[in-house]
Amino acid sequence: MTMLLNDEVKMLQQVPLFAGVSPAKLKLLAITSERVAYRSGEVLFRQGNIADAAYVILSGVADILVDSPTGPVKVAELAENEIVGEIAILCDMERSATVKATSPVEALRICKDNFFALLVDSPEVTIAVVRVLAERLSRTTAELSEARAQIRR
């Protein structure tokens, strides 16, 4: 499935992280990013890999899987208009999870340099990323507290 540039811009506007970004900046982001397609069962990236890009899911569904002693554990599901992989490139760390397509997936692969350029040029995106990080940290802290409470019982 090939999208027109204007269609990509409209899809990027649906991504909460990019909601406040001007269409001109989104067009530049779309032009400088790579459209990638995955078949069901294919891996977008693996836990432990070096993070070099973030991915915006344009269509399809993918699972976020974390390695465990008993095998991969699904911790979340990604759908259209969601972004994944941005935290690892911000923190310059290895991927903390594997992302695997569970249906045909079309995504926009935003390389690290272009993502950083967008952050520098768009304070609204930087604020949105900070909010996402804060929400994830809050959710993880709540889950950890709940898990500790269950262990103590």
MIMAR-404423 format. One record per residue (C-alpha): x, y, z; residue number from 1; residue in three letters. Coordinates in Angstrom, 1 decimal, decimal comma, m for minus. Layout:
BEGIN
<site x="X" y="Y" z="Z" num="NUM" residu="ALA"/>
...
//
This chain:
BEGIN
<site x="0,0" y="0,0" z="0,0" num="1" residu="MET"/>
<site x="1,6" y="3,2" z="m1,1" num="2" residu="THR"/>
<site x="0,5" y="6,5" z="0,5" num="3" residu="MET"/>
<site x="0,6" y="10,0" z="m0,9" num="4" residu="LEU"/>
<site x="2,7" y="12,5" z="1,1" num="5" residu="LEU"/>
<site x="m0,5" y="14,4" z="2,1" num="6" residu="ASN"/>
<site x="m2,0" y="11,2" z="3,4" num="7" residu="ASP"/>
<site x="1,1" y="10,5" z="5,5" num="8" residu="GLU"/>
<site x="0,9" y="14,1" z="7,0" num="9" residu="VAL"/>
<site x="m2,8" y="13,5" z="7,8" num="10" residu="LYS"/>
<site x="m1,9" y="10,2" z="9,5" num="11" residu="MET"/>
<site x="1,0" y="11,8" z="11,5" num="12" residu="LEU"/>
<site x="m1,4" y="14,5" z="12,7" num="13" residu="GLN"/>
<site x="m3,4" y="11,6" z="14,3" num="14" residu="GLN"/>
<site x="m0,4" y="10,6" z="16,4" num="15" residu="VAL"/>
<site x="m0,9" y="12,2" z="19,8" num="16" residu="PRO"/>
<site x="2,8" y="13,0" z="20,0" num="17" residu="LEU"/>
<site x="2,6" y="15,0" z="16,8" num="18" residu="PHE"/>
<site x="m0,8" y="16,6" z="17,2" num="19" residu="ALA"/>
<site x="0,5" y="20,2" z="17,7" num="20" residu="GLY"/>
<site x="3,1" y="20,1" z="15,0" num="21" residu="VAL"/>
<site x="2,6" y="22,2" z="11,9" num="22" residu="SER"/>
<site x="1,8" y="20,4" z="8,6" num="23" residu="PRO"/>
<site x="5,0" y="21,8" z="7,0" num="24" residu="ALA"/>
<site x="7,1" y="20,2" z="9,7" num="25" residu="LYS"/>
<site x="5,2" y="16,9" z="9,4" num="26" residu="LEU"/>
<site x="5,6" y="17,0" z="5,7" num="27" residu="LYS"/>
<site x="9,4" y="17,3" z="6,2" num="28" residu="LEU"/>
<site x="9,3" y="14,5" z="8,7" num="29" residu="LEU"/>
<site x="7,4" y="12,3" z="6,2" num="30" residu="ALA"/>
<site x="9,8" y="13,1" z="3,4" num="31" residu="ILE"/>
<site x="12,9" y="12,3" z="5,5" num="32" residu="THR"/>
<site x="11,4" y="9,1" z="7,0" num="33" residu="SER"/>
<site x="11,3" y="5,7" z="5,4" num="34" residu="GLU"/>
<site x="8,0" y="3,8" z="4,8" num="35" residu="ARG"/>
<site x="8,5" y="0,2" z="5,8" num="36" residu="VAL"/>
<site x="6,1" y="m2,8" z="5,5" num="37" residu="ALA"/>
<site x="6,1" y="m6,0" z="7,5" num="38" residu="TYR"/>
<site x="4,2" y="m9,2" z="7,1" num="39" residu="ARG"/>
<site x="2,3" y="m10,8" z="10,0" num="40" residu="SER"/>
<site x="4,9" y="m12,5" z="12,2" num="41" residu="GLY"/>
<site x="7,8" y="m10,2" z="11,1" num="42" residu="GLU"/>
<site x="9,9" y="m8,3" z="13,7" num="43" residu="VAL"/>
<site x="10,2" y="m4,5" z="13,5" num="44" residu="LEU"/>
<site x="13,1" y="m4,6" z="16,0" num="45" residu="PHE"/>
<site x="14,4" y="m6,9" z="18,8" num="46" residu="ARG"/>
<site x="15,0" y="m6,5" z="22,5" num="47" residu="GLN"/>
<site x="18,7" y="m5,8" z="23,0" num="48" residu="GLY"/>
<site x="19,3" y="m4,2" z="19,6" num="49" residu="ASN"/>
<site x="20,8" y="m0,8" z="19,3" num="50" residu="ILE"/>
<site x="18,0" y="1,8" z="18,9" num="51" residu="ALA"/>
<site x="18,4" y="3,8" z="15,7" num="52" residu="ASP"/>
<site x="14,8" y="4,8" z="14,9" num="53" residu="ALA"/>
<site x="11,3" y="5,3" z="16,1" num="54" residu="ALA"/>
<site x="8,3" y="3,8" z="14,3" num="55" residu="TYR"/>
<site x="4,9" y="5,2" z="13,7" num="56" residu="VAL"/>
<site x="2,3" y="2,5" z="12,9" num="57" residu="ILE"/>
<site x="0,4" y="3,7" z="9,9" num="58" residu="LEU"/>
<site x="m1,7" y="0,6" z="9,5" num="59" residu="SER"/>
<site x="m1,9" y="m2,8" z="11,2" num="60" residu="GLY"/>
<site x="m1,2" y="m4,2" z="14,6" num="61" residu="VAL"/>
<site x="2,0" y="m5,3" z="16,4" num="62" residu="ALA"/>
<site x="2,7" y="m6,8" z="19,8" num="63" residu="ASP"/>
<site x="5,3" y="m5,4" z="22,3" num="64" residu="ILE"/>
<site x="7,1" y="m8,5" z="23,7" num="65" residu="LEU"/>
<site x="9,6" y="m8,6" z="26,6" num="66" residu="VAL"/>
<site x="11,9" y="m11,6" z="27,1" num="67" residu="ASP"/>
<site x="11,4" y="m13,6" z="30,3" num="68" residu="SER"/>
<site x="12,9" y="m16,9" z="31,6" num="69" residu="PRO"/>
<site x="9,8" y="m18,7" z="30,2" num="70" residu="THR"/>
<site x="9,9" y="m17,0" z="26,8" num="71" residu="GLY"/>
<site x="8,5" y="m13,8" z="25,3" num="72" residu="PRO"/>
<site x="5,7" y="m12,0" z="27,3" num="73" residu="VAL"/>
<site x="3,2" y="m9,7" z="25,6" num="74" residu="LYS"/>
<site x="3,2" y="m6,4" z="27,5" num="75" residu="VAL"/>
<site x="1,2" y="m4,2" z="25,1" num="76" residu="ALA"/>
<site x="m0,3" y="m4,0" z="21,7" num="77" residu="GLU"/>
<site x="0,3" y="m1,2" z="19,1" num="78" residu="LEU"/>
<site x="m2,2" y="m0,1" z="16,6" num="79" residu="ALA"/>
<site x="m2,6" y="2,6" z="14,0" num="80" residu="GLU"/>
<site x="m1,3" y="6,1" z="14,9" num="81" residu="ASN"/>
<site x="0,9" y="4,9" z="17,7" num="82" residu="GLU"/>
<site x="4,7" y="5,5" z="18,0" num="83" residu="ILE"/>
<site x="7,2" y="3,0" z="19,4" num="84" residu="VAL"/>
<site x="10,9" y="3,0" z="19,9" num="85" residu="GLY"/>
<site x="11,2" y="6,7" z="20,7" num="86" residu="GLU"/>
<site x="12,4" y="6,2" z="24,3" num="87" residu="ILE"/>
<site x="15,4" y="4,0" z="23,4" num="88" residu="ALA"/>
<site x="16,7" y="6,6" z="20,9" num="89" residu="ILE"/>
<site x="16,2" y="9,4" z="23,4" num="90" residu="LEU"/>
<site x="18,1" y="7,5" z="26,1" num="91" residu="CYS"/>
<site x="20,7" y="6,1" z="23,7" num="92" residu="ASP"/>
<site x="20,1" y="2,6" z="25,0" num="93" residu="MET"/>
<site x="19,3" y="m0,9" z="23,7" num="94" residu="GLU"/>
<site x="15,8" y="m1,8" z="22,8" num="95" residu="ARG"/>
<site x="13,8" y="m2,8" z="26,0" num="96" residu="SER"/>
<site x="11,4" y="m4,9" z="24,0" num="97" residu="ALA"/>
<site x="10,8" y="m6,7" z="20,8" num="98" residu="THR"/>
<site x="8,0" y="m5,4" z="18,4" num="99" residu="VAL"/>
<site x="6,4" y="m8,1" z="16,2" num="100" residu="LYS"/>
<site x="3,7" y="m7,6" z="13,6" num="101" residu="ALA"/>
<site x="0,5" y="m9,6" z="14,3" num="102" residu="THR"/>
<site x="m1,0" y="m8,5" z="11,0" num="103" residu="SER"/>
<site x="0,4" y="m6,8" z="7,9" num="104" residu="PRO"/>
<site x="2,0" y="m3,5" z="9,2" num="105" residu="VAL"/>
<site x="2,9" y="m0,4" z="7,4" num="106" residu="GLU"/>
<site x="5,0" y="2,0" z="9,4" num="107" residu="ALA"/>
<site x="7,0" y="5,2" z="9,1" num="108" residu="LEU"/>
<site x="10,6" y="4,6" z="10,3" num="109" residu="ARG"/>
<site x="12,0" y="7,9" z="11,7" num="110" residu="ILE"/>
<site x="15,7" y="7,8" z="12,1" num="111" residu="CYS"/>
<site x="17,3" y="9,0" z="15,3" num="112" residu="LYS"/>
<site x="18,8" y="12,2" z="13,7" num="113" residu="ASP"/>
<site x="15,4" y="13,3" z="12,2" num="114" residu="ASN"/>
<site x="13,6" y="12,6" z="15,5" num="115" residu="PHE"/>
<site x="16,1" y="14,8" z="17,4" num="116" residu="PHE"/>
<site x="15,8" y="17,5" z="14,8" num="117" residu="ALA"/>
<site x="12,0" y="17,5" z="15,3" num="118" residu="LEU"/>
<site x="12,5" y="17,8" z="19,1" num="119" residu="LEU"/>
<site x="14,9" y="20,7" z="18,7" num="120" residu="VAL"/>
<site x="12,6" y="22,4" z="16,2" num="121" residu="ASP"/>
<site x="9,3" y="21,7" z="17,9" num="122" residu="SER"/>
<site x="9,0" y="22,3" z="21,7" num="123" residu="PRO"/>
<site x="5,4" y="21,0" z="21,6" num="124" residu="GLU"/>
<site x="6,8" y="17,6" z="20,5" num="125" residu="VAL"/>
<site x="9,4" y="17,6" z="23,3" num="126" residu="THR"/>
<site x="6,7" y="18,4" z="25,8" num="127" residu="ILE"/>
<site x="4,5" y="15,6" z="24,5" num="128" residu="ALA"/>
<site x="7,4" y="13,1" z="24,7" num="129" residu="VAL"/>
<site x="8,0" y="14,2" z="28,3" num="130" residu="VAL"/>
<site x="4,3" y="13,6" z="29,0" num="131" residu="ARG"/>
<site x="4,5" y="10,1" z="27,5" num="132" residu="VAL"/>
<site x="7,5" y="9,3" z="29,5" num="133" residu="LEU"/>
<site x="5,8" y="10,6" z="32,7" num="134" residu="ALA"/>
<site x="2,7" y="8,5" z="32,0" num="135" residu="GLU"/>
<site x="4,7" y="5,4" z="31,3" num="136" residu="ARG"/>
<site x="6,8" y="5,9" z="34,5" num="137" residu="LEU"/>
<site x="3,6" y="6,4" z="36,5" num="138" residu="SER"/>
<site x="2,0" y="3,3" z="35,1" num="139" residu="ARG"/>
<site x="5,1" y="1,2" z="35,6" num="140" residu="THR"/>
<site x="5,4" y="2,5" z="39,2" num="141" residu="THR"/>
<site x="1,8" y="1,6" z="39,9" num="142" residu="ALA"/>
<site x="2,3" y="m1,9" z="38,4" num="143" residu="GLU"/>
<site x="5,4" y="m2,4" z="40,4" num="144" residu="LEU"/>
<site x="3,7" y="m1,4" z="43,6" num="145" residu="SER"/>
<site x="0,8" y="m3,7" z="42,9" num="146" residu="GLU"/>
<site x="3,2" y="m6,6" z="42,1" num="147" residu="ALA"/>
<site x="5,1" y="m6,0" z="45,4" num="148" residu="ARG"/>
<site x="1,8" y="m5,9" z="47,3" num="149" residu="ALA"/>
<site x="0,8" y="m9,3" z="45,8" num="150" residu="GLN"/>
<site x="4,2" y="m10,8" z="46,7" num="151" residu="ILE"/>
<site x="3,8" y="m9,7" z="50,3" num="152" residu="ARG"/>
<site x="0,3" y="m11,4" z="50,6" num="153" residu="ARG"/>
//
